[in-house]
Amino acid sequence: MKEDLEHLIRLQQIDTQIITKKTEIERIPDEIIKFTSPLKAAEKELQAQKARYESSEKKRRNKELELSEISDKIEKLKARTSDIKTNKEYQAHLKEIEKKEKEKYLIEDDILFLMEETEEALQRVKEAEKKVEEEKKRLKEIEEELKKKQQQIEKELDELKAQRSEITKKINKELYDQYMMLLEKNNGLAIAEAKDEVCLGCYMSIPPQLYVEIKTEDKIFTCPQCGRFLYRSQ
């Protein structure tokens, strides 16, 4: 029985490692998602900067159209100057031209402002594009690193499974079936140490007589609370 118990302890150690490594593999997609967030944020910022640039560029084009239209009006007004007969009409005509000229200067100022704004917006777009490329590169490096990590874990898993296969050959079927039932029932822990009259699997007290028997008798005992196999470290 002592040998059976040793095999069970070793099997539990291997299964614990297998569970841990499977959990590590299952977490890899979540790790990738976590590192994808900065890229998504950079792409969102890029779209926002492009929208600002396009809005500024549209305003500039509209102002240039206004400038063209008012310039045409000024030219037409000037062309009519020679047709004016009276001084009063001439003065009114000059004031109208002056008014349109002022409007033109204001539009030109707006265009200069919008040109600067558009240039700045374009610069921010370029910076945002650079950030996106940096995040893409970073994510690719992380994905490659995690892929290597997964491959290494899978290799280690194969080795552990081979060791497990060898151990299970040394355990009789009835005992192994009981072990597997306990493993599934107790969240991956089928065998636990008994220490100071306490089961370290469920942390419940063990009857004193049972604790003595675990220490002295060559038998496999189970916890009366959680059902796990119990062993006592020397």
Secondary structure, DSSP 8 states (H G I E B T S, - for coil): -HHHHHHHHHHHHHHHHHHHHHHHHHHHHHHHHHHHHHHHHHHHHHHHHHHHHHHHHHHHHHHHHHHHHHHHHHHHHHHHGGG--SHHHHHHHHHHHHHHHHHHHHHHHHHHHHHHHHHHHHHHHHHHHHHHHHHHHHHHHHHHHHHHHHHHHHHHHHHHHHHHHHHHTTS-HHHHHHHHHHHHHTTT--EEEEETTEETTT--B--HHHHHHHHHSSS-EE-TTT--EEE---
